[in-house]
Every structure is written in structure tokens, then in C-alpha cells.
């Protein structure tokens, strides 16, 4: 009979920036492989779980207590069976059978899934043998009890063995008893007096029934032989004993000395002790009983984590003829010792290396930690902590812990942390374990390119060669990879109403700047533009710097004589014949578009009638140096030169 999977409940717990979602489902056993139990992705999202739709896998399974039975499809988020689930094989007769899974989203949020496997009544009780044979003395009084071998049913809870019946019900009855582990067995009860001479053999059918509706059952034949008895039978002081023994007790450690008294003499009073036939094989490996003294001792390695309680059914039987054995039950409780250190399991893609972005906010979960201790009580209660002064913290939950970001991360300051988890139990003395792992801080594009200086200046002489190298700008980005790769470009602007791109260019990789034209100081003495540095992140980050180009003057302009007016390089001026010494003949003027020394002019006379005239080198005034008489010529010639003071001087001349 099949049953639809059921969502039992969902709960959302907020832990800082990360969410912890609890989902509970149930499914009946025996579902075929491929059965869809639940849509975990949808239920988790409805409960507040954040899933990134851009990720091909909504989340990944980091823990699965039964990976051979169930799994979650990373693409669809469906919880499905991988094979038929047999609860009786998976959990034996445990009252509750739960498969636990933990999944983590791409944002490191956690979803805890509990899947309960519901038991079906698909097994009938069965007895270990086909026939039970008993010998009972004819002197056994009504009320005498004899334990019978138990039936076994792999089903759990109410579907396990619940009761026993005997058919026919005439001289004997049955009483169902419960052991410490919850299993049930039957005791045969003598209800009427027996008479061997009347009937010496009886046959019955014992039926074991489970709690199903209708119940499943199993039967076994019970053969009882009534025998003569010796006078007295052994008798235990108590019908049941409860003792304890520490785990790891060495072989030979005494557990309890049983005593069954028999007042007969000789062999009729000599008692031998033994375990009943249905004492488990494992219990026989761990404990032994001395048949003569009744002393039960340890004979194997007792481990509390393997078994907490053992029940030994002991019988005492004298050596007389037709002896009726006495029975008692010894319940041995194993005392836990703190012999197991905590076990730390880091749930991550790589248990030795965890990667986290430097932009991860406080509260961001970077890893899950499961700590277990096989001991019980205080010995198994474990406290965890994260050692050292690090920007992370450990958050403990019921079944696991998380490691969260607890401070600002900056890869450029520190790109790796070595974390150590310490787990210590509460035993006396306590045991501890540590686990170390590395956290690698991954890069994010969180740094702008940074120029070595905000303002660059270069001085270049005019008349430079087009394509000439001017200067280099440099910006550094401490990010990694494309986030830290820098490219350069010139910000569009105008220089004398022309695009700056017609003046300069920049190598986008090196930041080298080149002239695209020959600069003219007389037209452009200086100009500025901005250079943009841009990284390769997505989105990219950028910054800029200002570059100023100063164009130095070069002596590339020849002086031009502007006064007196020249015609084909010649000027005629007139003076009166009676002009005296110092008479101002004319003023020579020249222009030079260069600046500084390149544009500063001096004047001189180089040829002609220099004996009659002189020229002021600075202002170009030509004056007479003597008077002209009646015999003076009517015309005099002078060659005047105007020259600049450049390194390579340029000049202009005129005939006056």
C-alpha cells in the first residue's frame, strides 16, 4: 500500500545575514526508485530561502545521512528516492526512522531537511525454531512460570510483536512480558496441577501477533513433557537483577555472582548455571557465566556506543533426575566512559580550503561544521569555539554549527586566514579535538585605479616631430585579474576649437602619450586634457588625472623690419643739408614673434657710410655724427641689420 509524501512543517530561523530553514517531510517505506517526495526548492523558497535564479544549481547537498537512498536534484530541487527504501533494514526497530540532509544555497544559506520513513506492516513475526521443547515436573504448582523463546518482527513500534497466544488453552496459559529494549516475550504459566500418570506429553501452538490491522502472525509448536521431579528444585534469591559495568572493563571483570539454592544433597543439590538458549550471540561474546559458581564476568570488549543494555536470561539446574531449572533475568547497564574525543567534520566543497568573497557581509555563512561525540551525557556534550583573533565567528545550532563572517574582509590587506576549530566535551577529564582549514579571500572589483599623481606636466619645444613621445601616466589597481588590469584613454575635450585627439594620443596599455602634430608656441603656448584610467571589472571602476603640456618657444621667426617703410628692402629718408651733429635721421623698427631672448632685438650698421651716422643698438635710432658742408654728397647709403638674441641668431637687413 503506497502513501503520498507529506510536508510536515517548515520553519525559518534568521542568523545574521544568513537564513536557516528547517523542512520536515515523511514518506512510507517501499516506495519505488525515482519517487518524488517533495519539491525542496519551492518549499525552501516559500519559507524564505534565497535562491539565485542565475545559478544553474539552486543549491548543493553538503550532508546526507543516506545518500544511497535519497538525493536532491541540483537543477530541479526535487527530493527523490534512488532505490526502494526498506525501513526495517535502515533503522531496525528504532521507534523513529529519520534521514537528515543539509543543503546550502549559493549565498551560503542553510536548509535542514528531516525525512521520516514511515513503517509499513510488511513483516510477520517469526520464531527462530520450528518447535520449542520443554520439560516440566509434575510437581510444578499452578503459577509456575517458564520463559519461552521470543518471536522476532523486523517492523517497529505497534507493527512489531505485541502479544502471544497459546492454543488450546487448558492446563497452561501465556503472559506477555516486555524487556528493557521494548521487545516482548512470553512466559508459560502453569494454571492447573499436572499428573504425569494421566498424561505425560502435551502439544500446543504458540502464536505471536503484531499490532497491525489485521495483525500479521507467526506460529511455533510447543512440545511439553511432564517428568518426575526430585524433591527440591533450585531457587534464585530474586527473579531479576540489575547491575552496571563500565565500558572498556577488561576481560575477567566480575559483574555479579548469582546464587540459586537447592537444599537437596549430593548431585540433587549441586547447581549448574548457564545462559538460556535465546540469550543473543553478541551477549555471549561479551559475558560468560561460571557454571559452578554462578559468577558472571566480562569476556569481550564492552563499548557503550555499541550497546547500552544487555539482558541475560540465566537458568540454574541441579544434577538430579528430572530437574526443573530456575530462571532469573540479569539486566546489565553499561556505564559510559569518556573514551571518544569529539569528531569535527567541515562541510564544504573542499574540506581544507574555503573561499569567500572580500565583499561578504557580516553574518555571511562560509562553512558548516558538524561535531559529533559517540559518548553520552556530559561525555558527549561538546562545546565548539573558533581560536584566534580573526574576522569570523562560530554560531552553534542543535545539530551543527556555522562559521560566519564577523568583520570587514579586504583581500588587498590580507588574502588568506588559517582558522582552527576546537571542540571540547564535558567529560572529566575532558577530551578535545581541533581541525584547521584555510579561508581564501577572493577578489572583488572594489578598488578604483589610482594614478601615481593627480597632475602631470610636460614641457616640449615647439616644432616637435609628429609622433614624438611626450610622457607616461601610470595608475595602479590592487585588485586581481581583470579587476586589476588598467587601460587608459583620453577624455574628449577641445584645444583651440579642435578635438584634443588631433593633438595627442595615448597607448591604452602602457599610458604612454604621444604628440600627433608639430606644436607652434606662437599659436598654443600650453594646453590641458584629462586621462581616464579604467579597470577591467564588471562593472568597471575608473579615475582620472590632468595632463598639462607646455610648448616652449624656439627661435624660428626671423625679425621683420617695419620702419622705415621698405620697398624691395630699401628705404629713402631725407635730412636737411644744414643738419647738425646728433640730428635724428630715422628710427629703425623690427618685429620678432618669438619670445624672450629669441624675440629681443638689437640693431647695427654693417656697411655703407658709417663714418657719418650711428645707430642705437636698443631703440634703432639713427643719428648724424658730423655736420654736412657745401661739399657734402647728396646721398649716403647705410645697411642696417636687426638681429635677435636666440642661440642661433636670426636677422633682417635693410638698405637706407
Phi, psi and omega in degrees: 000125181267166178215143179289139174300147183233139172271115184279324183178159177221141179223146180238124176243133180261131180232091182066231182274351184251152181251145174243116182250132176250125177238137179235132178228165171220151178209144178284149177295170176072011174291143184289161178299140180092000178294128177278118181272318184194158171263090185296321181301315181292313182296321179293319179296319178297332180273001177106006180286130184269117178244137182274112182294344180281344181275132179296327176251118184298321178199172179234147179279122179255346179206134180211115183286346178217067184295341178280347184253319183223158177203164177246126178291123183294334181279310185269337183077018180272137174269117186229158175276143178263337175202172179296133183264122174254103183300323183295329177279325184286314189237007182053231183253024176299139183298333180227136182238111187232133171258131182250135174228149174228129179238156182230134178278173179295338177266015175067023170279156190241136175236121179259126184242128175245119180247112179271130178266114181279137182279141169254149178278072186253014177225144176258149175300148177217150179261152183290339180229165178278338184215140174249126179248131180231149171242126181231133180290145180293346179270001180299123183279157175305138183101348178297137184240140177227119179290145179250159176296142185276154169272156180238136176228118182298340180291161185250168173059224183292343179276356174277185180297128182245329184204165178232149176226152177239137180227131352283166182252086182240286182272339186235150174233174178236143173232127182275129181241158181243130177278174181296331180273005178095348180285155183246142176224168184248143170247129176282129183244124174287122183254338180224160179294148182253148178224108185297325182291332178282312179206127184255355183216136178229145176235132180225167173243124176262128180244128174255129183241141172267184186263018179288171179227097002284160182284147168273156183212162174221152184232159174212145178276132178252120179249120182245127176248123179273127186234160172293152183239149168285175191298314186233146177248154177301152180217123176285151178295323180227149177285339182213145180229143177235123180226170178228155179215137180288145175295158182068011176298133184290155176306140182097350179296125178294141178251306178197145175254116179272151179221117174245122184268145176217113187286353179294163179255163178066213183294334179295337180253001179274119188257134173246138181253146177202161173281146175294157186298333182263016167293133188298154180298322180295319179296325178292330178288329185270332185227151175223156180237134177283119185297336183272315187263343183077011181279122175266128180232165176284136179233355181221185181275111182272126180232117181302325183290342177272320180203134182269324188225138174232137178246125181245121174267116186249138174239145177240129186222131178279171185267007178285167178290146177055042181288140174257117183289148171264151183234146170213161181247129177247117177258118182253118176263130179271126179272128183290138172246149181280078184245009178235118175288158176300150178244123183255126179237119180268120182265097180208170179301316177233118188293347181255347184218127177241133179251138179215141181290146177293345178270003181300129183281163174304136182095353180288129183279126179255340181195155172255144180232126174247124180244128180233154176216120186290346178288171182243170177058218180298329179296334182255358177276126190238137171250138181244151172208159178260126184275152173089167179264091184230158181279044178221159176218162181250128180247121183266137172241187185294313187249353180198177177232161175238150173252125186240156172291135183225032179179178181280132177256137179219105183300327182292337176271319179205124186256005183201140175231141173255111183258147177230125176263133176244129176241129183228130178273176184260016178291167178235112352288156183281154175248150181220162177217153176230153174220129180248146177207166185253135173252118179261127180272117181271154188280145169233155181280078185244013178233130174283149170302141184236117179290149180296333172206151185282344187223124178245145177222138178225140178249127183226141176285146176295169181066024178297164178280130175305136183092359182291142177290134180255303182192174176236140171253154183218130175232141180245139176234116185286356177292170184260158172058221180298328179298335182252000178278132187246135171237156187240149173206157180267132179286130181304135177198181183240143171232114182050048177066018177238146178301141180298337180294344177274352180259314186222161173224164180225140173285119187295339183266319186264338185081010177286134182249136183234151175279137179260351181215170174273120184281148179240112183300324183291340177262317184225106182280331179196155173208158181234153173205167181250142175250131180259130173253128188228132178272177185262014179290172179226105359285157183279157174245152185213164173208170182221162177222156181260136177243129177245127178251121177256126181261116180278147179287142173239144181287079183242012178238125178280136176304149178235122180282123183252342179213144352293163182302135182254145170235113184054042177078010183231140176231141177249130177234156185237140175227151177289149183296332182269016180297135183269186179294135178088006179293135179282111182280306179194171176241121176273127178239140176220150177247147176218120185286350177288169182246163175064218180299330180292339181249358178277128188250149171231153183240149175201158174261132185249336181210172176099201184278068185286347181286345184256350187221160172220156181233138176283123185296333186268308187260357174076014179285130176255126180231158178282149178250354178207167178273156179258130179265190182292339182266007182293153178291164180272344181214140176234146181243137176228138170255115182255137179240134171250122181229148179272181183248024175295165181303316169254102189290141174248149184215166174223148182230157178215149175262121180243000000 
